[in-house]
Amino acid sequence: MPADERYPSDRLYHPEHDWALIDPARPDVATFGVTWFAQDALGEIVFCDLPAVGMRVSKDETYTEMESVKAVSDVIAPLSGEVIEVNQALAHEPSLVNASPYGDGWIVRVRLGDPSERERLLDAAAYRELLA
């Protein structure tokens, strides 16, 4: 898989291997997920401990956990805000994170508390450099 597909340029990346996709039509809302690198390092994901709608998340803090056949891993919030939607499909099919980390494997949608935090995230090129 080409690097551009592993790390789409329409997302912002956190150094802890999480991504945020900000909807241009709703710049106060972001979708969060884990990167291709994170799901590959975890291996087969067998359980996602999904947060509740209404939960407050803080940038750089754990907001959920994923369990794989290898380990349990914290998932770090790339931005702060309030969870407004949870990907309930992951409760029944957590392997969606492996199969489609940037599509069907998204984790939550968050109403951003401080949209300026995005300035401290990495673009795809900078994230790829971090991994090199």
KAQUIHU-V556854 format. One line per field, one symbol per residue. ss: DSSP state (h for helix, s for strand, l for the rest). phi: phi as a letter, one per 20 degrees, with the letter a starting at -180 (. if undefined). burial: + if it has 24 or more other C-alpha atoms within 12 Angstrom, else -. Layout:
ss: ???
phi: ???
burial: ???
This chain:
ss: llhhhhlllllssslllsssssllllllsssssslhhhhhhhllsssssllllllssllllssssssslllsssssllllssssssllhhhhlllhhhhllllllllsssssllhhhhhhlslhhhhhhhhl
phi: .fgfffcgfeddcegemcccdefgfcfeccedadfggfffffnfedbceffegnfeddgmdfcaccddfeadcfdeffberdfdbcffgffdbffgfffbfdcfegdbdcefebgfggfeeeegfffffgff
burial: -----+++--++++++++++++-----++++++++++++--++++++++++----+++++--++++++----+++++++++++++++--+---+++++-+++++++++++++--+-++--++++--++----
